[in-house]
Amino acid sequence: MCKYIVLTMLLSTVAQAAPAEKYLIQSEKPLFENSEGKVLLGGLSDLVYSLSESSKEKRVFYSITDRGPNGKEKGDKKSPERAFLHPAYNPQILKFEFKNGEVKLVQSIGLKVKVTLKPEPILITGLPNVNPKLNQTGADETPMDAKGTVLKFDAIGLDPEGLALDEQKNFWASEEYGPSLLKVNAEGLVQKRFLPKGSSKERTGIEELPYFYAKRKLNRGFEALVFTPQKTLLVFLQSGVPDLDKKQAPILEFDPIKEKTVGVYFYPLSKEGGKIGAATVGPDGRIWVLEQNGKTGKKAWQRVFAVDRTKASNVVKESLASESFKIPQDVKLVEKTEVLNLTDKGLQDFEKLEGMTVDKEGQVYIVNDNDFGVHDADVGNRNYLFVIKKEEIQ
């Protein structure tokens, strides 16, 4: 009995002695700059490993920023307000190189779109689309500047959260406002925006996604995005839809060639977590999902689950056919199995883990979203790349 206790203590010590490696992400210049000031590196909302651009000497990754620096939500639930500290900020796709123990930003690609009567594409902002005082269905917050002056809504504004790279070098991005799915070329030009059916007319795009997504909870739109081994896209809502089930997060499966929704599944959120942060194809070939509770320190709960849709119900036909769709009582949820405890890997000081990817050797990489350093003056206000070796995974 005594030997067993000693062995258990030794194994526990070994497990705790292997935290994730942590590398500060460096940038020599601001992401954005105008007469109102500078926006430094921040808001990293996903991470994608680029196999074709990587080598033994370096790893190449892409990330995407969210809508930019902003304040806390204010006002009542029906007409919330939020300060946008740099209203003209342009969300960007970022390219990083990890080499000789350093992670550096080497390229930034601003998101842009072509509009009628404009000869050149215009830069996209992170401003909301829908005025809650005019339309409550899928409404956004009322944007204010730092002085409290109400700003104009932007029909093409985006709040990007997910990123994927296809074999033709196109980017695919998911964002929270619509929520919507975007096809973006290598120069950052948004070619198509796919929205839920029945979306507010204040948004611009192609209505191809199920109706119920338009009723997503405020600031809980599309969060994670990943290509499956079958070359379809899986898009994860951050949390459940209030009108359906808050404990089950919808998973959208989208065919990028046919440009059609081909699957709708439901993921059972853990009672300890409740917020999906990222998704990738794990080193075991399964879809991995990062789930967390948005807390830090001793209250932090951060896990990675392998997801299996084999036995899950696909309710795509029902969800596309009816605006009043409800989850069937006999629906079978996707199965999930824990593969990583990120809190045990030393990531407990970071509230938002929003990017996860895997290289060809099976190493796992994770980035944090620091909210551009607006709300956190301590360790969480920097951008880090975390590395977990394959041999340290369960």
N, C-alpha and C positions, 0 to 999 in steps of 0.2 A: 504493500500500500504506500509506504514511504517513497519507494523508487518511482512509483507512478506519479506521485505529487511532484517530485523533483523534475521528472521528464516533462510533465505538463508545463511547469514554470519555465523550463528552458525553451520549449517550443513557443510559448507565448512571448518570451523575450526576443527570440529570433524574428517572429512575425512583426513585432512592433519596431524592430530595428531596421526596417526596410521601407522608409517613407519614399514618396515619389520624388524624383529629382526635380529641382525647380530652377528655371532660367528666366531672368528678366528680359522682356522683349524691348529692344532698343529702336529708337527712331531719331534720325538726325534733324528732322524738320517737322513742323506742324502738319496735321492732316488737312486743316482748312484755315484760311486766313483772309480776313477782309477788314473793312474800316472799324468793325465792332470788336475786333480782337482775333486771337488765335485759339484754335481747338487742337489740343495735343492728342497723341495716340490714346485711344480708349474705345469703349463700347464694342469690344470684340464679341460677336454673337454666334460664331461657328468656326469650325476648323476642318479643312479638307487637305489630305495628303496628295501631292501630285507625283505619281509614280514615274511618269515620263520625263519629268524635269529633275528628279532626284538621282543621286549617285552614292557611292561609298563615302565620299568626302562631305556631302551635304544632303540635307533633307529640305524639300521645298513644300511649303504649305500656303493655302489661301484661306483668308478669313473675310468676314463682312461686318461692317459696323451697323449699329442701329440708327435711330433717327437723330441722334446727337444729344448734347448736354441739355438736361431739363430738370426742373424742380419737382417737388412733391405734388401729388394731386391735391386739389383743393375744391371747395364747393360741395354741393349735394350730389347724390348718386345719379339724379336724373339729368343734371347739367354740370358735370365736373369741369374743372379748369386746370390747366397746367402751364407753367412758365417754360418757354423755349428760349434758352439763354443765348443761342446763336440761331435765329430763325432761318437764315439762309444756308445753314449747314447742309452739305451734300453727302448723303450716305455713300460709302465707298467699299469696293472690293480691294483687299490688301494682300500683297504677296510677301511672304517671309522666307528667309533662308536660315537654317540651323546648321552652323558649321563651326568646328573647333570650340565647342562649348558656348557659342554666342548665337543669339537669335536676333536678326536684324530685319527691319522693314526695307524692302528693296524696290517696291512698286506700289502705287495706289491708283485705282481706276474708279473715277467718279461715275455714279449711275446717272444716266441721261435718257432722254426720250425725244422723239420727233413729234412736233405738234403742227397743226394746220397754220399756214401763213408765216411760218418761221423757216428760213432757209437752212439753218443749222440746228442740231439737237440742243435742247436746253437742259441744264442741270436739274436733277430731281431734288426736292427738299424732303425733310422729315416731318413736315407739317401734316396734321390730320385732314381727312377728307370730308367727314359728315358732321354737320352742326347738330348737336343734341337737342337744340331748341326747335329745330325744324323737322327732325326725323329721329325717332327713338330706336328704330330697328338697326341694330349694329352700329349705334352712334359712337363717335369718338369724343375726346375731350375738346373743350374750347381752348385754342392756343392763345397764350399771352406772351408779351415780351418781358424782360427783366423788370420793367417799370410798372407792369400790370396793364398795359395797353392791349386790347384785343387785336389779334392778328387775323388775317384772312385765312379761310380754309383753302386747302389745295387738293383738287380732284385727283392729281397724280402723285401726291405725297406718299411716301413709303416709310414703314418702320421694319426694316429687314431683320430677320432672326436666324434663318437657315440658309445653307449654301451647299451646292453639289456641282460637280464638274462632269460633263458628259464626254464621250469619246471624240466628238467633233470640236472640242474645246469651247463649247458653249457653257455658260454658267446657268444654273437654275437656283432661284432664291425663293424663300418663303417669307411672308411678312405678316404683321399682326393686324393692321387696320381692317382689311377686307373681311376676313383674312384672304390673302391671295397668293397665287403661285406665279412666278415670273420666269420667262425665258430671256436670258441676257447674253449678248454676244461678247466676244473677247475684249472689245473696246468699251464695254459697260453700257451699251445701248440696249434698253429694254425693248424687246421685239414683241412680246405678248404678255398680257396680264390676265390670268384666269381667276374669276370671281365666283362666289356662290350664286346660284339661281335666286332671283328675288332680291338682289342687292340694291341698296339705295342708289338712286340715279345720280347722286353726287359723286359716285366713284366711276372711274372709267376702266373698261376691260371687257373680257368675254365671259359670259355667265355659263360656266360649265360644271361647277362644283355643286354638291348637294345643298339644298335650301338651308338646312339647319345651321350650317357654318356661319351664315349671316347673323345668327343670334348668339354668337360667341360672347363670353363675358369680356368686359372692357379690359384691355391690356392682357388678354389671355388668348391671343390668336395663334397662328401657326408659329411654332417654335423650332422644331427639329425637322431636318430633311436629309434623306439618304437614298442613293441608288441601291436597289436590290441586285443580287447576282443575276436575276432575270431581266435586268435593265429597265425595270419600272421604278417609279419614285414612290417612296413612302414619306408622307408628310404628317407630322404629329402635332395636334393641338396641345398647347401647354397644359391645359387642365380640362375638366369636363364642361359640357354646355349646360347652363342652369335649367333650361327647358327640357333637357333629356335626363341626364344623370351626372351630378357633380363628381361622382366617384369613378366615372369611366371616361377616359380621354379618347376621343375618336382618332382613328388612323385612316388617312386617305391614301389610296393607291392610285397613281396616275400614270397613264401610258404616254410618254413624251413624244412618241412617233405619231400615234393616232390623235394625240392631244385630247384624250378622253379619260374620265374617271372610270376606273375598272374595279375598284374595291373600296369598301368601307368596313372597318373592323373596330373593335373597342378594346382598349387596354385598361386593366384594372389598376387604378392608382393605389399605392400603399397608403395606409392611414397615417404613417409617420412622415410621408413625403408630400405628394400631391401636386408637384410641379415638374414637368418634363423639361430638361435643359438641352439635350443633344441626342444624336443618334449616329451610328456608324455600322459598318460591317466589321464584326469582331474577328480576331485572329482564328477563331474556330469556324468562320463562315456564316455564323448566325447574325441576325440583326441585334445590335446592342443599343440599349436605351439608358440614358443617364436621368435619374430621378432624384429630386432633392426637396428640402422644405424651406429654402430661402433664409435659413438662420445660420448663425456663426457660433464659434466656440463650443462650449459643452452642449448647446442646444442643436448643433448642426447634425443633419442626417443626409448623407449623400451616398447613393448606391448606383451601381450599373447592373442592369438585368439583360439577359439574353431572351429574346422574344421569339415565340413559335406560333405562326398563324395556321399551322396544318389543320387543326381541329376547330378553328374559330369560324364563326358565322360571317359570311360576306353579305351585307345588307345593301349593296350598292343600288340594286333596282328599286327597292322600296324608298331609299333616301333621295334618289333622283326624281322619283315619280310624284312625291307628295310634299307640299309645303308644311303640312302638319305631321310629318314623320315622327314616330315615337319608337324607341328601342323595343323590339319584341321581348316578351317576358322569357322566352326560351332561348334567347341569344347566347351563343357560346363565346366567351371572351378569349382573347389571345392568352397563351400560357407564358409565364415569365419565371426565369430562374436567376437568382443572384450570382454574379460572377466577380464583382469587385465592390469592396467597401472603401470608398474614397475618403471618408472621415478617418478611418484607420491609417490611410496613406498620408495623413498630414495636411489635408486640404480644408480642414474645419474653419479656418479663418477667412474663407472666401464665400461670400453669400451667393454669388451667381457663377456657376460653372456652366458655360454655354457653348462650348465647342469640344468635340471629341473625334479623333480619327486614329487610324492604325496604319503603320507602314508595312512594307512587304516582309520584314523580319518578325512582325507580330508585336512590336512595341506600341503601347497606347500613349497618345498625346492628348492633353487637355488644356484649354485656355479658360481664363476667367474674364468676365465682363466687369470692368471697374466703374461703370457709369460715368466715364470720363473724369473720375476723381471728384465729382460734385458732392457726393453724400458721405464719403468715407475718407477720413484724413489719416487713417492708420495703414496697416499692411495691405488691406484690400483695394487701395486706390492705385495700385500698379498693375501692369499687365504681365502675366507670367505664362510660360510654357511649362507644363508639368509632364514628366516622362515616367512611365511605368514599364519596366522590363517584362518581357513575355514570361520569364521564369517566375515572376512574382505574382502572376495571375493564377487564381484558383483553377 
